Amino acid sequence: MTGDGISGMAALQCPQCGASIPPSAGGQIICEYCGTTLVLAQTARDGPPVQTVIQGVKLKAHTLIDSQGTGLELLRMLIPVGWQFQGGCQWNYQNPGAPATVAFRVLNPAGVEGFEFFPPISCIWMPGGMGLMGQMMGGQYYGAEVIAPMGVHQALEELVVPRYRGGVANMQVLATEQLPGVAEELAALNPGTLGPGEAEAGKLRVCYDWQGQAMEEEIIGVVQTHQPQAMGMGGLFGMGGGPVSWFIDYLFAMRARRGQLDTLSELFDVMIRSVKLNPAWFAAYQQVQQQLVAGVIRSHQQVAQISRQISANADQITDGMLDSWRERQAAFDRISEGWSEATRGVDSYVDPHQDYPVELPGGYEHAWSNALGEYVVSNDHNFDPNIGATTEWTAMQRR
């Protein structure tokens, strides 16, 4: 018997294209022929439940814990039921400027679809590219890669794609697009140790062959460039002013079979929008970063102590930390909203099992939740997730 109380399940058909759905399908189902999002449904007709599949989305809450560093909840998000979450947070106390990096993937084990969040790429350059900096081209300088600044689309195509999709075949760029308004959102995020900054956000749509499948993927990122005042170092590093620090951040990607990426846009949309950074973790990260720069922290035990203090006492989170957290979350929200024009947005619901609202794919008339942190939405008026279920589902109301 499966988790939905079904035994001896026969092959089912996609209501959109008529393709067969494997008997072992469960959780969030993606039709491999048309990309329609499906969920298992059951109807009771004077006997055992009758199995079928209907159009809908089934999600669950996932929490990422920073087990290597602070021990705190780092972020939470919604992922499709049955999909696998891989990755986490890596700490490097030898890099005070960016001591922690977050990278993860959410993959469909029954298909090729996936959502991926990449770590940022930190770079440095000297105007003119002369002297020591020019000789170090392609190498490392204090943890940053020595590379001349690029626009966002060039950076995505020349740095991100080869680094993270270098093993695929027949890579082609299909389209590029700017994400307007993001620079304004990121203006307040200029680190205090750097000078005036510029930001450019964009996305790259590519296609390639992978594991015998023709794939399509959208990759989104932001390039931020900061140039402090020249400090008389031109003779050592190069010519023309102080070193330029720049980095590629807010890097994430969504992939599907070619021709199905827009069909799955609402599923990826709700996943992206649901990513919420924990302010307590961000406050701990900022304190650790500051004390690493000052040379105060020298061990993991000191990092854990700071985290415990912040977790136990909300007063440890200053107004400045909260403002910075809000700005970063707002910037990520702004970027995620612009990734696709094909989505129907999200609807906000009151979850009776939680003390916070939840945003689910928009345009659906019915939504339910259970005590396991799972959600399902559908437009089928005859669908009742309680029929044949082993857990109780409760209908939710929009906010």
N, C-alpha and C positions, 0 to 999 in steps of 0.2 A: 504493500500500500504506500502511495506517495504521501507527501506532506499535505496534499489537498484532499486526502481521503479517497483516492481513485485507485482501483485495481483493474488489471487487464485492459488498459487503455488502448484502443485501436487508433490507427492513423486517422488524423483529422484533416480538414481542408481549410485553407485560408479563405475567409469570406470575401476578400478583395479580388484575388486572382485565381482561386480554386486550386492552388498548389497544395501538395500534401505536407502536413506538419508531422514530424517524427513522433512516435508514441512516447518517447522518453522526454518530450518537451515539458518544461515547467517554468514557473516564475515568469519573467519577462521574455516573451517569445518574439523573435524577429523573423518574418517570412523571408527566406533566402532568395526568393524570386522577385518579390515586389517591394520588400522592405517595410511592409506594414507592421506596426506594433500590435501584438496580440496578447491576450491573457486567457488562461483556461477558465471555462465557465461550466456550471452544472445545472441541470434542470431536473426536478423531481416529477415524474409522471406515473403515479400509482405503482411505484417500484423503486429499484435502485436508481441513483442519479444517472442521468444521461450526460455524457461528456461532449463538449463542443469548445470552440474557440471563438472569441469575439474581439473586435477592435478595442483596445484600451492600453493603459500604461500601469505597470505595477512596480512600485519603488519601495525602498527601505532606507531608514536613516543609518548613516555610517559615521563613526567618530574616529578620528586619527589621533592617537596618543603619542606624544613625544617621549618615547621610552628611553631613548639614548641620552637625552639631555635633561630637560626640566621635569619630566614625569607628568606634565600637565596635558590636558586636552589641547591639541593644536588647532584643529578645525573640525567641522562637521559638514556633511553634505548628504544629498540623496543619490542613491545609485540603484540601478535596476535590480530587482530580486533575482538571484541566481548568478549575477555577474561577480567577478572576482576583483578585489581591491589588492593592489600590490604596490609597495613602496613605503615611504615615510620621510623622516627628518634625519639628516646627517649633520653632526657637529664637527667643526674643525677649529680648535682653540688657537691654532697657529695663524688664523686669518681673522684678525680683530675686526676688519671692515665688514665682513660677511661671515660670521662664525657658524651660521646654520643655513642649510639649504633644504628645501622641500621638493620632493619629486615623487609622483605616483602615477599609476595607471589603473583604469577600471575597464576590464575586458569581458567580452561575452565568450564564455568557454565553448558555447555551442555554435559559434560563428566567427566572424572576423572583425566585428564592430568593436570600437574602443574609444575611450576618452583618456588623454594623457596630459599631465601637468609637468613641464620640464623645469629643471633648475635654471636660474639666471646665468648668463655668461658675462663676466666682468672683463673689461678691456681697458687699455691705457695707450696713449700715443702722444708724441711730441710734434707740434706743428713743424712741418718741414721734413720730418722723418730722418733727421741727420744725427750724427754723433752716435753715442752709445745706444740710444733708443732704436735708431735705424739698424744697427748691427744685431739687435735682439729681436727683430721682426719675426713673428711666429713663435717666440718663446714666452717666458713668464717673467714678470717683474712684480715682486711683493704680492703674489697670488693672482695678479691680473694678467690677461693675455695681451701681448704687444701686437696690436692690430690697429690700422688706421680707421677712423670713424666711418660709418656707413649709414645710409638711409635704412629705414625699417625693412623695405622689401628686399634690398640687396643683402641685408644681414640675415633675413630669414632664408633666402635662397642660397647664399654662399657659406653661412656658418651653421645655421640650425639644421637645414635639410641634410647636408652631408654628415653631420654629427649624429643625428638621430634616425636618419632613413638611408644611410649609406649602403645598407645591404639589400635594397630592393632593386628591381630591374625596370628599365624603360621609364625612368622618372621624367615627367614633363610638367611644366608650369602652365596651368590653364588660365589663371586670372590673378590679378592683384587688385587690392582695394584699400583705400585709406579709411580710417575710423575717425571722423572729425569730432572735435570737442574733447577728446581725451587729454590733449595737452593742457587744457585749462584745469581739468580734474587733477592732473598730476603736478600742477604748479606748486602746490603747498607741500609736496613731498621732497623738496630739494634738501638733501642732507646738509646739516649745519657746517660741516667741514669742507664743503665744496662751494664753488661760486655759482653765478647765475646759470640756470639750466634750460635745456630745451627737450621736448618730448615729441615723439612721432609714433603713432599707433597704426597698424595695418594688418592685413591678412593676405595669405597666399593660399590659393587653391591649386592642388597638384593631383596628378594621377600617376599610377605606377602598377607594376605586377608584383604580387607577394603571395607566397604559398599557393600558387596556381590560380589566384583570383585577380581580376582587374579591380583595383582599388581607387578610391577618391578620398582626399583628405583636405581639411581646412586647417591651416596653422596660423595662429594669431600671436602677435607679440608687440612690445613697446620698446623703442630705443630711446634712452635718456642720455644726454650728453652734458657734461659739466666741465667748465674750464676755469680754474682759479686764476688769480692774478699771477703774472710772471714774477719769479723770485730769484732772478739772476742765475738760473740754472741752464740757460740756453747753451753755454759752452760745453757742459757735460752731457746733456741729454739730446740736444738738437738745436734748432734755431726757431725763433719766432714766438717766444712766450713760454708760459708754464705748461705742464703736462695736461693733456685732455683725458679725463676719466669718463668712460662711457660704458653702458651695459645694456644688455637685452633682457628684459624682465616681462612679467605677466605672460609667460609663454605657455600656451596650451594648444591642443589639437584634438580634432574629432575625425574619425575615419569610418568608412563603410564601403560596401561594394559599389563599384562605379555606377552612377545613376541613382543611387539610393540615399545619398547624403542629405539632400533636401527633404526627402520623405521622412528621415529620422531626425530632422531638425528640432522638433518639439521635445523629443526625448533628451537630446544633448542640451537643449536650451534650459530645461529645468535642472539638469545636473549642474551646469555652469552657474546658474543664478543661485543655486542652493549652497554654494561654497561660502561658509561663514568662518572667519578667523576669530579665534578666542582672544578677547582683549587681555585676559590675564597672562596667556602665553606670550603675547606680543610685548606686554610690559616687562615680563621676565627677560625676554630676548633683548630688549633695549638696554636694560640694566646690565646684563651680561656683556653686551657689546661695549658699553661705555667703560666698564671696569676692565675689560680686556685691553682696550686702547690705553687706559691709564696704568696698565701693568699690575692691577690689584689681584685679579683672578689667575690662579695657576693650576687649578685642579677641578675635576668634575664635581667633587664634594662641595666646593664653593658655589658652583652653578646650582646644584640641588638645594642648597641652603637658601639662596635668593628666591628660588621658585616656591619653596615652602612658605617663606615669609609673605610673598605676594598672594599665594593661594589662601593663606590663613587670615590675611588682613587686607581688605579692599583698599584701605587708605594708602597702601604702598603704590597703588596705581595713580599717578599724578594726572592733573588735567592735561598737561602736555602730551603724556603718553596716550591718553584717551583721544585727544584731538588727532594725533598722528594715526592711531588705529582707525578712527572714523574716516579719515581722508583716504587711507589705503583701501578700506572696504568699499568706500564710495567709488574710488577709481576702478576697482575690479568690477563692481556692479555696472559701471558705465561701459567698460570694455565688453563685458559679457552680454549686455543688452544689444550691442551693435554687431555681434558676430553673424547674425543671419536675419534677413528680412522675410524669410519664409515661415517663421514661427508665428503661432497665435498668442504668444506671451504666456503669462502664468495667471492663475487665480489663487487668491489667498483664502485659506480655510482655518476654521477653529478646530483644533484636534482635541477631543475630550480626554485623550490619554497623556497629553503633554501640556506644559505651562507656557508654550510659545506657539505662535501661528506657523503654518506650513504653506509653502507655495508649491502648487502642482500644475501640470500642463493645463493651459487655458482652453476654453471651448468645450469642455465636457460638462454634462448635466448632472452626473452622479459621482460622488467620491466617498470612500470609506477608509477607515483606519482600524488597526488592531493594537493590542498591548505590546506586540513585538516591534513596534515602530515601522510597520509596513503600511503602504498606501496603495489604493487601486482606484483608477478613474475610468469611466466608460459612459457611452451614450445609449447603451442598450437598456431599455426600460424593464426588460424581463430578467436582467442579470441581478442575482443576489449572491454575494460571495459567501454568505453563511451556509448555503446549501452544500452539504457534504464536507464542510470545513471542520478542522480540528481546533480552530481558534475562533473567537467571537469577533465579528466585524461590526463597526458602528458607523452609521451614515454621518457625514460631516456637513456643516453649513458654511457657506461662504461668509467671509467677513464683510 
